[in-house]
Amino acid sequence: MSKKQIEECVRSSLEGYFKDLRGTEPDGMYDMIVNVVEKPLLEVVMSRAEGNQSRAAQWLGLNRNTLRKKLVEHRILK
């Protein structure tokens, strides 16, 4: 899947989200979207990195401590 296809998937999902709101104004969308996307991103990358946080952090372009914080926030790591 290309970056363009991922963009289109996100765009389509957002259009569906607005359609489902049926005119109701959204609230806190940015945080909601970041959290909804971030958790599966972290789960898949950690799986592909075979649990190696240093490798996963490098792939994500994050500091390892930042990755650990996000893993705890999403309850992927206790």
Contacts in CASP RR format, 6 or more apart in sequence:
PFRMAT RR
TARGET T0000
AUTHOR 0000-0000-0000
METHOD contacts of the structure
MODEL  1
MSKKQIEECVRSSLEGYFKDLRGTEPDGMYDMIVNVVEKPLLEVVMSRAE
GNQSRAAQWLGLNRNTLRKKLVEHRILK
10 37 0 8 1.000
14 33 0 8 1.000
17 26 0 8 1.000
18 26 0 8 1.000
35 74 0 8 1.000
38 70 0 8 1.000
38 74 0 8 1.000
39 74 0 8 1.000
39 76 0 8 1.000
41 60 0 8 1.000
42 56 0 8 1.000
42 67 0 8 1.000
42 70 0 8 1.000
42 71 0 8 1.000
42 74 0 8 1.000
42 76 0 8 1.000
43 76 0 8 1.000
45 56 0 8 1.000
45 59 0 8 1.000
45 60 0 8 1.000
46 53 0 8 1.000
46 56 0 8 1.000
46 71 0 8 1.000
46 76 0 8 1.000
48 56 0 8 1.000
48 59 0 8 1.000
49 55 0 8 1.000
49 56 0 8 1.000
49 59 0 8 1.000
53 64 0 8 1.000
53 67 0 8 1.000
53 68 0 8 1.000
53 71 0 8 1.000
54 64 0 8 1.000
56 67 0 8 1.000
57 63 0 8 1.000
57 64 0 8 1.000
57 66 0 8 1.000
57 67 0 8 1.000
60 67 0 8 1.000
62 70 0 8 1.000
68 77 0 8 1.000
71 77 0 8 1.000
72 78 0 8 1.000
END
